[in-house]
Amino acid sequence: MSTLQYALKEWAVICRALAQGRQALLLRKGGIAEGRGEFEVEHRHFWLFPTYVHQQKAGIVPEAAPLWEQAEADRPLPGIVRLTHFAEAAAIYHLRELADAEKLAGLHCWSPQTVQSRFEYRRPGLCVLAVRVYRASQVFDLPDTVEYAGCRSWVELDRALPTEGAAPVLREQTFAEVLQTLDRLLPGYAGARSTNYP
């Protein structure tokens, strides 16, 4: 994998948490533009596309407030999308019970209310992605085109961006412990693993 052309849209504060190793998972539900509202893992490798439109400070736990401030302070100029990190979805869990999603508190920065809202949106359920995040060797500032707009999860960038020289945010052993924790907390769900992970 030397280039990536697809990106996953996520709150900028969550992208910051991922970039700093504060969390290594995503809780996903499909956007309005995605038919039945169901999230599909269309790509195992993707850029993290920070968004500011729907994120709310009340939607994160109080401990993550400094991350919010950092994300706002580093917000690019209007019309620019700044990509600095990409991710690999190492394991995928499709949760059917809200109680299982609530077990993940402490492993991410969303508030309990946000988790419940995402779980209950349209139809009950939530997709959990364990992601290993990488810091790109350079920062990419791209024009924010109309093709990127709208309530959708995935966007295809106007060009593939190089990934050579990237460095993982978490050490391999630390990330392996994240996967072990998820397997322990979610024993009724078989996390669909990437071929790179046992």
C-alpha positions as CSV (number, residue, x, y, z in Angstrom):
1,M,0.0,0.0,0.0
2,S,1.9,3.1,-1.2
3,T,-1.1,5.4,-1.8
4,L,-4.6,5.8,-0.6
5,Q,-7.5,7.6,-2.3
6,Y,-10.4,7.0,0.1
7,A,-11.2,8.8,3.3
8,L,-13.6,8.3,6.2
9,K,-15.3,11.4,7.6
10,E,-15.3,11.7,11.4
11,W,-15.5,14.5,13.9
12,A,-12.3,16.5,14.0
13,V,-12.0,16.0,17.8
14,I,-12.2,12.2,17.4
15,C,-9.6,12.4,14.6
16,R,-7.4,14.3,17.1
17,A,-8.0,11.6,19.7
18,L,-7.0,8.9,17.3
19,A,-3.9,10.8,16.2
20,Q,-2.8,11.1,19.8
21,G,-3.5,7.5,20.7
22,R,-6.3,8.5,23.1
23,Q,-8.5,5.9,21.4
24,A,-8.1,3.2,18.7
25,L,-11.7,2.5,17.8
26,L,-14.5,4.1,15.8
27,L,-18.3,3.8,16.5
28,R,-20.1,4.2,13.2
29,K,-23.6,4.5,11.9
30,G,-24.3,5.4,8.3
31,G,-25.1,9.0,7.2
32,I,-28.3,10.5,5.8
33,A,-26.9,10.0,2.3
34,E,-26.3,6.3,2.8
35,G,-29.7,4.9,2.0
36,R,-31.0,2.8,5.0
37,G,-28.5,4.5,7.3
38,E,-26.4,1.4,7.6
39,F,-22.6,1.8,7.7
40,E,-20.5,-0.5,5.5
41,V,-16.8,-1.0,5.7
42,E,-16.1,-0.2,2.1
43,H,-12.3,0.2,2.7
44,R,-10.0,-1.4,5.2
45,H,-7.4,1.4,4.7
46,F,-8.5,5.0,4.6
47,W,-7.5,8.6,5.4
48,L,-9.1,10.2,8.5
49,F,-11.2,13.1,7.1
50,P,-11.8,15.6,10.0
51,T,-15.2,17.2,9.9
52,Y,-16.5,20.2,11.9
53,V,-20.1,20.4,10.7
54,H,-21.9,18.0,13.1
55,Q,-19.4,17.7,16.0
56,Q,-20.6,19.0,19.3
57,K,-18.6,19.8,22.4
58,A,-21.5,18.3,24.5
59,G,-21.0,15.1,22.4
60,I,-17.7,14.2,24.0
61,V,-16.8,13.3,27.6
62,P,-15.5,16.3,29.7
63,E,-12.0,14.7,29.8
64,A,-11.7,15.2,26.1
65,A,-12.3,19.0,26.2
66,P,-8.6,19.7,25.6
67,L,-8.7,17.7,22.4
68,W,-11.7,19.8,21.3
69,E,-9.8,23.0,21.9
70,Q,-6.8,21.6,20.0
71,A,-8.9,20.6,17.1
72,E,-10.6,24.0,16.9
73,A,-7.2,25.8,17.2
74,D,-5.7,23.8,14.4
75,R,-8.8,24.1,12.2
76,P,-7.7,24.9,8.6
77,L,-9.0,27.9,6.6
78,P,-12.4,27.5,5.0
79,G,-12.3,25.5,1.8
80,I,-9.4,23.4,2.9
81,V,-9.4,19.8,4.1
82,R,-6.2,18.8,6.1
83,L,-5.2,15.2,6.1
84,T,-2.5,14.1,8.5
85,H,-3.3,10.5,9.5
86,F,-4.7,7.3,7.9
87,A,-6.0,4.1,9.5
88,E,-6.3,0.4,9.0
89,A,-9.5,-1.3,10.2
90,A,-8.0,-4.3,12.0
91,A,-11.2,-5.7,13.4
92,I,-14.9,-5.1,12.9
93,Y,-17.8,-5.8,15.4
94,H,-21.5,-5.3,14.6
95,L,-23.2,-4.6,17.9
96,R,-26.9,-5.5,18.4
97,E,-27.3,-4.4,22.0
98,L,-26.8,-0.9,23.5
99,A,-25.4,-2.5,26.6
100,D,-22.5,-3.8,24.6
101,A,-21.8,-0.4,23.2
102,E,-21.9,1.0,26.7
103,K,-19.1,-1.4,27.8
104,L,-16.7,0.5,25.6
105,A,-16.9,3.7,27.7
106,G,-13.4,4.8,28.6
107,L,-12.0,3.5,25.3
108,H,-13.2,6.5,23.4
109,C,-14.1,10.1,23.8
110,W,-17.8,10.2,22.8
111,S,-20.3,10.9,25.6
112,P,-22.8,8.2,26.7
113,Q,-25.6,10.3,25.0
114,T,-23.8,10.4,21.7
115,V,-23.2,6.6,21.8
116,Q,-26.9,6.0,22.5
117,S,-27.9,8.4,19.8
118,R,-25.7,6.7,17.2
119,F,-26.8,3.3,18.3
120,E,-30.5,4.1,18.0
121,Y,-30.3,6.1,14.8
122,R,-32.8,4.7,12.3
123,R,-32.5,1.1,13.5
124,P,-30.7,-0.3,16.6
125,G,-27.1,-1.3,16.1
126,L,-23.6,0.0,15.8
127,C,-20.5,-0.8,13.9
128,V,-17.3,-0.8,15.9
129,L,-14.0,-0.6,14.1
130,A,-10.7,-1.3,15.9
131,V,-8.3,0.9,13.9
132,R,-4.5,1.2,13.9
133,V,-3.7,4.8,13.0
134,Y,-0.6,6.0,11.2
135,R,0.9,9.5,11.1
136,A,1.6,10.5,7.5
137,S,5.1,11.7,6.6
138,Q,3.7,14.9,5.3
139,V,0.5,17.1,5.7
140,F,-1.9,17.3,2.8
141,D,-4.0,20.4,2.4
142,L,-6.7,19.7,-0.2
143,P,-9.4,21.8,-1.7
144,D,-12.8,21.0,0.0
145,T,-14.9,20.2,-3.0
146,V,-18.7,19.8,-3.3
147,E,-18.1,16.1,-3.9
148,Y,-16.9,15.8,-0.3
149,A,-19.9,17.5,1.2
150,G,-23.0,15.8,2.6
151,C,-23.8,13.4,5.4
152,R,-21.9,10.4,4.1
153,S,-19.2,8.3,5.6
154,W,-16.8,7.7,2.7
155,V,-15.3,10.1,0.2
156,E,-13.1,9.4,-2.8
157,L,-10.3,12.0,-2.9
158,D,-9.5,13.8,-6.2
159,R,-6.2,12.0,-6.2
160,A,-4.4,9.2,-4.4
161,L,-2.0,10.4,-1.7
162,P,1.3,8.7,-0.8
163,T,1.6,6.8,2.5
164,E,5.4,6.0,2.4
165,G,7.3,6.9,5.6
166,A,4.2,6.8,7.8
167,A,4.7,5.9,11.5
168,P,2.1,4.1,13.7
169,V,0.6,6.1,16.5
170,L,0.5,3.1,18.8
171,R,3.2,0.4,19.3
172,E,2.3,-3.0,18.0
173,Q,2.0,-4.5,21.5
174,T,-0.2,-1.6,22.7
175,F,-2.6,-2.1,19.7
176,A,-2.7,-5.8,20.3
177,E,-3.8,-5.1,23.8
178,V,-6.7,-3.0,22.4
179,L,-7.8,-5.9,20.3
180,Q,-7.6,-8.2,23.3
181,T,-9.7,-5.8,25.4
182,L,-12.4,-5.6,22.7
183,D,-12.5,-9.3,22.4
184,R,-12.9,-9.6,26.2
185,L,-15.6,-6.9,26.4
186,L,-17.5,-8.2,23.3
187,P,-17.4,-12.0,23.7
188,G,-20.6,-12.6,21.7
189,Y,-19.3,-10.9,18.6
190,A,-16.7,-12.3,16.3
191,G,-14.6,-9.4,15.2
192,A,-13.9,-9.7,11.5
193,R,-10.1,-9.5,11.4
194,S,-7.9,-8.1,8.8
195,T,-5.4,-10.7,7.4
196,N,-2.6,-8.7,9.2
197,Y,-4.0,-9.5,12.6
198,P,-4.6,-12.9,14.4
